[in-house]
Amino acid sequence: VPHSGSSMNRKKDKGFEICINNINFQRKSVIGYVELTIFPTVMNLNRIKLNSKQCRIYRVRVNDLEAPFIYNDPTLEVCHHESKQRNLNYFSSAYTAAVSAVDPDAGNGELSIKVPSELWKQGDEMKVMKVYIEFSLDQPKGGLHFVVPDVDGSMAERAAHVFSFGNQNSTRFWFPCVDSYSELCTWKLEFTVDASMVAVSCGDLVETVYTHDMRKKTFHYMLPIPTAAPNISLAVGPFEILVDPYMHEVTHFCLPQLLPLLKQTMSYLHEIFEFYEEILTCRYPYSCFKTVFVDEAYVQVSSYASMSIFSTNLLHSGMIIDQTPVTRRCLAQALAQQFFGCFISRMSWSDEWVLKGISGYIYGLYLKKTFGVNEYRHWIKEELDKIVEYELKMGGVLLHPTFSGGKEKDNPTPHLHFSIRHPHTLSWEYYKMFQCKAHLVMRLIENRISMEFMLQVFNKLLSLASTASSQKYQSHMWSQMLVSTSGFLKSISNVSGKDIGPLIKQWVDQSGVVKFFGSFAFNRKRNVLELEIRQDYTSSGTQKYVGPIKVTVQELDGSFNHTLQIEENSLKHDIPCHSKSRRNKKKKIPLMNGEEVDMDLSAMDADSPLLWIRIDPDMSILRKVEFEQADFMWQYQLRFERDVVAQEEAISALEIFPTPASRLALTDILEQDQCFYKVRIQACFCLAKIANSMMSTWTGPPAMKSLFTRMFCCKSCPNIVKTNNFINFQSYFLQKTMPVAMALLRDVQNLCPKEVLNFILDLIKYNDNRKNKFSDNYYRAELIDALTNSLTPAISINNEVRTVDNLNTDVRLILEEITRFLNMEKLLPSYRNTITVSCLRAIRMLQKNGHIPSDPSLFKSYAQYGHFVDVRIAALEAVIDYTRGTHFVLTTNFLCLSFSMLGKLGPFSWSGIFFIFQLVCLLQRLYGNCSCHTKGLIVNKRNPPSCLSIQR
Amino acid sequence: MADSVVMGSGSLNSGSRSGSSKTSTSPTDNYQLARRRTLQVVVSSLLTECGFESAEKAAMETLTEMMQSYITEVGRCAKATCEHTARSTPTLSDVVITLVEMGFNVDTLPVYAKRSQRMVITAPPITNASVVPKALIAGQKRTHPTYIPSHFPEFPDPHTYIKTPTFREPVSDYQVVREKAASQRRDVERALTRFMAKTGETESLFKDDISAFPLIAAKPSAIPYLSALLPSELELQTLEETDSSEQDDQTDTENNSSNVSQDDQSADKENVVLPPGGVVPTGKANEENMIDNPYLRPVKKPKVRRKK
């Protein structure tokens, strides 16, 4: 018996055939067989280990000989019942051990097949072995998800469908296979389904043939490109078919009645294709591409070889503004993963960051091209802030972990409560942050070696893989289709000739981000800027940075870049200034981009030529910068710096400077229509904050009111808003946001000013969308959010019971509106029920502030299975918020409530799993960092272990 | 004969007559009853003059009828004679001729009228002239044009034949219009939702007063994504109304072959707003047949069975 160390090379599968003969929607079951062709690579191959979960295996034959087999899934019972230890650490290590025990990359598996002794000799001669396995699947809890709506009619009429899903390599949930991203083989797939259904799977549809009774048809697929089992998927349903009008080899599928939405949604997919093919100078690797939109999808987007499965909730009509960019992003993501993730797979789990990094990076390039540089830079800043916040709070995210031994001591991430050894033991949130960091690091590499070289590297990876894919298995070329960290780095150094070792060491082999504190003083005598940059590298999630950092100084004479060297013990840096303070000469000030502008310099310090200073303006370090400069400098930065990131930084800095000058700067930005709309949106909220801080000295109408009136109300009657016309998206987003921000204003009694509330109520009253070609559902939803924001705690006398009679008059008005909106939604539902969602939040807020009796029953009814998923999430959030608000916040109580609700959420199907995800996220918020083992165990009991990764 | 007269005189308002047989309070009926009564008085006095002391009711009736017939006949004939000579109002001579025609010796009439024992019958009390209830007069009645003789019936009220477009002066004040539209919509919505809430299941935010802010109960649906994703009919309708030509190329890619030129024009315009959405290459319909997509190919029949 070979020992486990060398077991990796015991077998190689070459061809894989899967045939599913029967899919029963009524019973939610599947029957089929698989046939693997195996090349033994060692002598005396007597045991074959495969991955399989929840499948019932009927028989196994090897080269037509019956073979005995053992099935053992250690993740079914992670901790033994007798075990006395009940804590998260114990559970986590037991779970990691269980997952390792069946890890396909280590040659393990749940299904162990004994090769019949007759064939042992054959093994010596390295002959091909064919393993045939018959299996069935009954009510799968993972891997395959059945959606069977409870209405009358045939399964096709009921829009019943089934599709594969899973977290990482979860294909073993629906057929026995080697469930590894590094085991490639060619595929032949056959699916026999009802004649009214379509089976969509990976590869080319060769033919569709009726069965003899003509009641079913069989879809034959061939996938000649070597593909790993986790990249295989299936979707069966009564789909409507749309052939892409621009690319006939691309086919789109959606559920019945949604075809018009599909046409609209898919009308720009070809642009994304063109973009990627152009930058990668490489054709799309598969001969066809399929998109399937399914209900109750696991995630918004999941990519498989030559097909992607999307949530049906991404579909939208041409009247919807807000969803359009979101959906386009999802499509772009899916397509990027087709190149890196599906076509090019990974050597091992620790190489995952390369794939996620590259696909995320080229997706970023698409964003830059489609939505513009401002949007791109804004996105990068957002992602950077996200990862920094996560790492500082939860500890570092390690992109490329190395595991020397199997011992607990060698755990590279001891700060985490889970193991990062396997994708399945990971926290869901951590994995999200992992992907985020991966693409940011790719961007850092791009900064170092230039985009041109970067794209050349990608092209090289793709062309090698594509040459390899057309080779026969025997040529041993297929490993070219697997990316590894070392291969990728070698490729970079070959193409660019640059050494990026330090960068990789800093960000890839090491976890944590950098935390800078900056301050400065101007030395007038020497005309030097004395900059001090300190670091915090002792807190959790931080690391020490040594190396270059760019500092941009805007002076009166222009903008100057300085590269400083951050070294071990030097905190202070002297930067010589170019200009003398000479404010009397009237001269235009040159900016970074060459523009020359007039500035009112009266706010400046007379002795200093410095307008503003920026540290690491290009975000070429994964860092958080806390920089101190005077309020007028932030104001100049906001007004005159053209980079959106700088503007956003200035806005967040101005929050602590509630002065008339800040107010003016923010108002000016709000009014500038050349300014990026997301900056203006941020300015709204900042303005509301400083208005509240300036309450006693504030003059004039409430903040933003006159501005809103000027921009969106009628000239003749300024109290009435114009009829909606959302043709200009920038002003649409501003129109949506301003009332929400205004509602945050408070007067001396800490109430929302009457004037503002009436203003919002008038906006609702006079809202008129009849002449608009776009839907106003998001706008109306935000107006309700504005009402929610205007609420303040009720003044309660002796804890009186809330009744209709003692309702505050303002609250009565608000409640009238909410009631009407919520009721109208039943008759004329809005897109994605945005209005119901906002109404539920508003009602919860009314309850929370003590205006109406606190009662979760309404939310419970909206949380039921059968409501739109956004509504259910909002309702569940409200229920959980209710539980938190009351005094008896006891773990058990809460869990009983939430999980008994889950029980009522219908058959414990996939939607249930989905809710566990949501709940767990909420739990996380509720409990902070405290570890509570019951949570994990409850999730575990109810859920297949694949989903346990998010327990916490 | 008498009937015909009655009918004749009543023919103008026969409608009211037939309908009022029971109530018999219409002015025409009253008039006829009064006349009949007067005639009866006349007949009775004549009989008294001739020396009768009493008469049977039937005889009285008969005599009255005869009297009435005679007088009616005189009137009818006189009118006929008058019209015969192209006039419209009978004169004395017409009556005389009539009487002569009927074989009455006209010369005896003055003597008979001046006889000594004749009884004088008081004129029937003039009941308040049965006022024809004034029809609603709308506008000025038109006078006859010169070529229509004045005895012709008058024009009916103008409202019966003249089209008068009635409209209120349009409210031109923008503020008022918006105000009205807004409150109207709000009222309709509120009434509708209240009605729905009253007729169906509801949920309430207040335990003490369930009817205060009734919320229509949330009902789970089997396929929730349909109503959440598809635009409502109202929205689609609004879309069509707003600008059909502009929307065409967005929502309806099917009809494009027919309005190609329009498409090309609006394509640029649309590009500004959204990347080219539904603008599909022209002649798509033809192409569709040539598209070789495996999902469009016909399903094959099972081969084995065929051979057998």
Interface residues (C-beta under 8 A of the other chain):
Chain A: P149 D150 V151 R158 A159 A195 V198 D204 L205 V206 E207 T208 V209 Y210 T211 H212 M214 K217 I241 V243 P245 Y246 H248 E249 T251 L255 Q257 L258 P260 L261 K263 Q264 S267 Y268 E271 C288 D295 T312 N313 L315 H316 S317 G318 M319 T324 T370 C714 S716 C717 I720 I727 K765 Y766 D768 N769 R770 K771 N772 K773 S775 V801 R802 T803 V804 D805 L815 E816 T819 R820 L822 N823 M824 K826 L827 L828 P829 Y831 R832 N833 I843 L846 I852 P853 D855 S857 L858 S861 Y862 Q864 Y865 G866 H867 F868 V869 D870
Chain B: Y174 Q175 R178 E179 A181 A182 S183 R186 E189 R190 L192 T193 M196 A197 E203 L205 F206 K207 D208 D209 A212 F213 P214 L215 I216 A217 A218 K219 P220 S221 A222 I223 P224 Y225 L226 S227 A228 L229 L230 P231 S232 L234 E235 T238 L239 E241 T242 D243 E246 Q247 Q250 T251 T253 V273 L274 P275 P276 G277 G278 V280 P281 K284 I291 D292 N293 P294 Y295 L296 R297 V299 K300 K301 P302 K303 V304 R305
